[in-house]
Amino acid sequence: MVALTAVQDLPEPSFAAFFTQWSLAPVPTVLTVWVAGLYLLGVGRLRARGDHWPVGRTIAFVGVGMGSFYLATASGLAAYDTTLVSAHMVQHMVLSMLVPLSLALGAPVTLALRTLPATPRRWLLAVLHSRIAAVLSFAPLAFALYILSPWALYFTGWYDASLSSTYVHEVMHLHLVLVGALFFWPLMGIDPVPGRVGYPFRVLLTVLTLPFHAFLGVTIMGQSDLIGEEHYLALREGPMASWLPDALDDQHVAGGILWASGDLIGLVFFGVLFAQWVRSSMQEARREDRRLDREEDRARTRELSPRP
């Protein structure tokens, strides 16, 4: 187990530091290259056989989704995620909301089903229709995991463990993305994944997340006990003491970031869902109009046809 020691020496955060503190972290780099590469390979195969794949989906998955994942876990932001709680909180919101939403918009399951050879495609379908997938994607369970995970992270020993172990730290990053994916993927409704529900319930679940993010943010802002106290106070006795802000003030800023960004992204997602709902309703109305027109045409034909 590799420790994230308090003996660090980073410059004061700045625009320049964001670019100069990048690292080739092995886990984020390998994951980003493989996941983005496989997606682009699938898109290339579709285009090679003349099939269309929306450019917007590729941008959402590769550019925004995997790009945000790599930025959050390997850039200058990641360099400060164990130094400033506020930096960690920005990373947290990117990994738990922005990345899963963007990956879902890329529809990778649909892409895989259209490009995989027969045997891997059967394996994927077996996973999608498995009992485990049905349980994990059950909307109330996914909702509970999504709203309770941050409380467990910040109010148990989990966060302290992530500050003292590189392994736990990386697992925490992956956990945030996976739990976010379990919650948002079925709600987005693009991929044929289990757990999809009707638009009214999707909108309801999205709205219900807003007060939980707000309450957690306000709780962190208002408490006088330090999260990760031993780690953050030790940093203020080292070479970075000259520029590090007061630990409690930084924690209050982190709570504000959680509150504001959670509500902002949640409201944006609510807007996307509502727009999808309206578009789906309009398409359903057009289909119903066409059906009624066909029935009317058939009835008129029967009236005009000669009787025996």
Secondary structure, 3 states (H helix, E strand, C coil): CCCCCCCCCCCCCCHHHHHHCCCCCHHHHHHHHHHHHHHHHHHHHHHHCCCCCCHHHHHHHHHHHHHHHHHHHHCHHHHCCCCCHHHHHHHHHHHHHHHHHHHHHCCHHHHHHHHCCHHHHHHHHHHHCCHHHHHHCCHHHHHHHHHHHHHHHHHCCHHHHHHHCHHHHHHHHHHHHHHHHHHHHHHHCCCCCCCCCCHHHHHHHHHHHHHHHHHHHHHHHHCCCCCCHHHHHHHCCCCCCCCCCCHHHHHHHHHHHHHHHHHHHHHHHHHHHHHHHHHHHHHHHHHHHHHHHHHHHHHHHHHHCCCC
